[in-house]
Amino acid sequence: MKAQNIFLNIPHNPEKELFEPLVKHDMIVIERIISKGQKSPESGWYDQEKNEWVMVLQGKAVLSFEDQPSIQLNEGDFINIPAHKKHKVAWTDPDNETIWLAVHY
């Protein structure tokens, strides 16, 4: 075992959104997501089998939902998205990295 730092090895100009699993188990997945201007495709929605708790550790983002207004997330903000709640990433800061912590359970 050794300690790691979630803010290390951040690529500064990722061409695509990066999903890095930190912990994987039958019932839970914890991942670091790095975005810089990326967003979900215009068509379609995430419709996940598991609940997802997400927190913006650094940066800014906007989540859109099929059946409710969009929500802006700033540093320190978090949200719990129930399974099958249709959502997408509408915007992430194009000038700075947005670092997310996501827990799928």
Backbone as numpy.savetxt, mean C-alpha at the origin, in Angstrom:
# Nx Ny Nz CAx CAy CAz Cx Cy Cz
18.41 -14.50 13.83 17.57 -13.31 13.83 18.44 -12.07 13.83
17.98 -11.07 13.11 18.65 -9.77 13.15 17.62 -8.68 12.87
17.87 -7.54 13.41 16.97 -6.41 13.18 17.14 -5.88 11.77
16.05 -5.40 11.21 16.08 -4.79 9.89 15.41 -3.43 9.98
15.57 -2.61 8.96 14.98 -1.27 8.96 14.13 -1.10 7.72
12.89 -0.73 7.91 11.94 -0.62 6.80 12.30 0.51 5.83
13.13 1.46 6.27 13.49 2.60 5.43 14.81 2.40 4.68
15.44 1.24 4.82 16.69 0.97 4.10 16.40 0.38 2.73
17.35 0.60 1.83 17.29 0.03 0.47 16.04 0.44 -0.29
15.70 1.72 -0.20 14.55 2.26 -0.93 15.04 2.69 -2.31
14.53 2.09 -3.38 14.90 2.57 -4.72 14.26 3.94 -4.95
15.01 4.88 -5.48 14.51 6.25 -5.59 13.75 6.55 -6.87
13.86 5.72 -7.86 13.09 5.92 -9.09 12.54 4.60 -9.59
11.69 3.96 -8.79 11.15 2.66 -9.23 10.25 2.83 -10.45
10.45 1.97 -11.45 9.63 2.04 -12.66 8.22 1.53 -12.39
8.10 0.63 -11.43 6.79 0.12 -11.07 6.71 0.03 -9.55
5.50 -0.09 -9.06 5.29 -0.23 -7.63 5.94 -1.52 -7.14
6.62 -1.46 -6.01 7.32 -2.63 -5.48 6.60 -3.20 -4.27
6.41 -4.51 -4.27 5.77 -5.22 -3.17 6.80 -6.18 -2.60
7.19 -5.97 -1.34 8.22 -6.79 -0.71 7.67 -7.46 0.54
7.46 -8.77 0.50 6.98 -9.47 1.69 8.02 -9.40 2.82
7.56 -9.05 4.01 8.43 -9.03 5.18 8.20 -10.26 6.05
6.94 -10.68 6.14 6.55 -11.87 6.90 5.45 -12.57 6.12
5.60 -13.88 5.97 4.55 -14.69 5.31 4.20 -15.85 6.20
2.90 -16.05 6.40 2.38 -17.14 7.20 1.05 -17.54 6.60
0.53 -18.69 6.98 -0.76 -19.15 6.45 -1.85 -18.10 6.60
-1.90 -17.44 7.73 -3.00 -16.55 8.06 -2.69 -15.06 7.85
-1.41 -14.71 7.63 -1.05 -13.30 7.57 0.14 -13.09 6.63
0.10 -11.98 5.93 1.23 -11.52 5.13 1.44 -10.05 5.46
2.68 -9.71 5.80 3.04 -8.31 6.06 4.03 -7.92 4.97
3.74 -6.79 4.30 4.62 -6.39 3.22 4.89 -4.90 3.23
6.04 -4.56 2.66 6.38 -3.16 2.42 6.07 -2.90 0.95
5.39 -1.80 0.70 5.07 -1.38 -0.66 5.72 -0.02 -0.88
6.36 0.13 -2.03 7.00 1.40 -2.36 6.40 1.90 -3.67
5.87 3.11 -3.62 5.26 3.74 -4.79 5.93 5.09 -5.02
5.99 5.49 -6.27 6.43 6.86 -6.60 5.70 7.26 -7.87
4.49 7.77 -7.67 3.67 8.19 -8.80 2.83 7.08 -9.41
3.03 5.85 -8.97 2.24 4.76 -9.53 0.83 4.78 -8.96
-0.10 4.23 -9.75 -1.48 4.08 -9.32 -2.04 2.84 -9.99
-3.20 2.43 -9.53 -3.86 1.26 -10.10 -4.34 1.58 -11.52
-4.51 0.55 -12.34 -5.08 0.78 -13.68 -6.46 1.43 -13.57
-6.82 2.21 -14.57 -8.11 2.90 -14.58 -9.28 1.92 -14.50
-9.16 0.80 -15.21 -10.26 -0.17 -15.20 -9.97 -1.25 -14.16
-11.00 -1.74 -13.54 -10.87 -2.81 -12.57 -10.61 -2.31 -11.15
-10.82 -3.21 -10.20 -10.66 -2.91 -8.77 -9.92 -4.05 -8.10
-9.21 -3.74 -7.01 -8.73 -4.81 -6.14 -9.95 -5.38 -5.43
-10.10 -6.69 -5.44 -11.20 -7.38 -4.76 -10.57 -8.58 -4.06
-10.02 -8.34 -2.90 -9.14 -9.30 -2.23 -9.90 -10.27 -1.34
-9.36 -11.46 -1.24 -9.94 -12.51 -0.40 -9.75 -12.24 1.10
-8.69 -11.50 1.45 -8.39 -11.23 2.86 -8.60 -9.76 3.18
-8.75 -9.46 4.46 -8.75 -8.08 4.94 -7.35 -7.52 4.72
-7.27 -6.19 4.56 -5.97 -5.54 4.41 -5.93 -4.27 5.26
-4.97 -4.24 6.16 -4.71 -3.04 6.97 -3.49 -2.38 6.34
-3.60 -1.11 5.97 -2.46 -0.41 5.37 -2.20 0.89 6.10
-0.91 1.23 6.17 -0.47 2.48 6.78 0.57 3.13 5.87
0.45 4.44 5.70 1.47 5.19 4.98 2.51 5.62 6.01
3.71 5.06 5.86 4.81 5.41 6.76 5.52 6.68 6.30
5.56 6.88 4.99 6.21 8.04 4.39 5.49 8.37 3.10
5.29 9.65 2.83 4.67 10.05 1.57 3.18 10.31 1.71
2.50 10.24 0.55 1.07 10.52 0.48 0.44 9.63 -0.58
-0.85 9.35 -0.40 -1.57 8.53 -1.37 -3.06 8.83 -1.27
-3.79 8.42 -2.32 -5.24 8.50 -2.31 -5.77 7.14 -2.70
-6.68 6.61 -1.88 -7.37 5.36 -2.19 -8.78 5.68 -2.65
-9.19 5.02 -3.73 -10.57 5.15 -4.21 -11.32 3.86 -3.93
-12.62 4.01 -3.71 -13.48 2.87 -3.43 -14.65 2.88 -4.40
-15.17 1.71 -4.70 -16.28 1.61 -5.64 -17.55 2.28 -5.10
-17.74 2.22 -3.78 -19.02 2.63 -3.22 -18.93 3.73 -2.16
-17.83 4.49 -2.17 -17.72 5.60 -1.22 -16.68 6.59 -1.72
-16.62 7.78 -1.13 -15.64 8.78 -1.58 -14.20 8.31 -1.34
-13.29 8.89 -2.12 -11.86 8.60 -1.97 -11.36 9.09 -0.62
-10.26 8.47 -0.18 -9.65 8.83 1.11 -8.18 9.16 0.87
-7.76 10.34 1.34 -6.35 10.71 1.26 -5.65 10.18 2.49
-4.48 9.59 2.28 -3.65 9.10 3.37 -2.35 9.87 3.38
-2.01 10.43 4.54 -0.75 11.12 4.75 0.10 10.29 5.70
1.32 10.71 5.93 2.21 9.97 6.82 1.54 9.69 8.15
1.56 8.43 8.54 0.99 8.01 9.81 -0.46 7.58 9.72
-1.12 7.87 8.61 -2.53 7.48 8.46 -2.63 6.00 8.11
-3.66 5.35 8.63 -3.90 3.94 8.30 -5.38 3.70 8.12
-5.68 2.58 7.44 -7.06 2.20 7.17 -7.14 0.69 7.12
-8.26 0.16 7.57 -8.52 -1.27 7.48 -9.54 -1.48 6.35
-9.15 -2.25 5.34 -10.02 -2.50 4.19 -10.55 -3.92 4.30
-11.85 -4.09 4.50 -12.41 -5.43 4.64 -12.25 -6.25 3.35
-12.21 -7.56 3.50 -12.16 -8.45 2.34 -13.30 -8.10 1.38
-13.01 -8.14 0.11 -13.97 -7.90 -0.98 -14.47 -6.46 -1.06
-13.87 -5.54 -0.31 -14.19 -4.11 -0.45 -13.40 -3.62 -1.67
-14.10 -3.31 -2.75 -13.43 -2.95 -3.99 -12.77 -1.58 -3.85
-11.45 -1.57 -4.15 -10.66 -0.35 -3.98 -9.52 -0.32 -4.98
-8.88 0.83 -5.07 -7.69 0.98 -5.91 -6.89 2.17 -5.41
-5.63 2.21 -5.81 -4.77 3.35 -5.52 -4.99 4.36 -6.64
-5.55 5.51 -6.29 -5.87 6.54 -7.29 -4.69 7.47 -7.55
-3.80 7.62 -6.54 -2.69 8.57 -6.68 -1.64 8.28 -5.62
-0.38 8.39 -6.01 0.72 8.46 -5.05 1.62 9.61 -5.48
2.32 10.18 -4.54 3.18 11.34 -4.77 4.21 11.02 -5.86
4.20 11.78 -6.97 5.16 11.49 -8.04 6.57 12.01 -7.76
6.71 12.88 -6.76 8.00 13.49 -6.48 8.76 12.83 -5.34
8.06 12.06 -4.52 8.68 11.43 -3.36 8.15 10.01 -3.21
8.98 9.15 -2.65 8.55 7.78 -2.43 7.46 7.73 -1.37
6.45 6.92 -1.63 5.44 6.60 -0.62 5.75 5.19 -0.15
5.95 5.06 1.15 6.26 3.76 1.74 5.07 3.33 2.58
4.52 2.19 2.19 3.35 1.62 2.86 3.77 0.41 3.68
3.04 0.17 4.75 3.11 -1.10 5.47 1.73 -1.72 5.33
1.66 -2.92 4.75 0.39 -3.59 4.51 0.37 -4.92 5.25
-0.76 -5.18 5.90 -0.97 -6.44 6.61 -2.21 -7.08 6.01
-2.03 -8.24 5.37 -3.14 -9.00 4.80 -3.46 -10.13 5.78
-4.70 -10.17 6.25 -5.07 -11.18 7.26 -6.45 -11.72 7.03
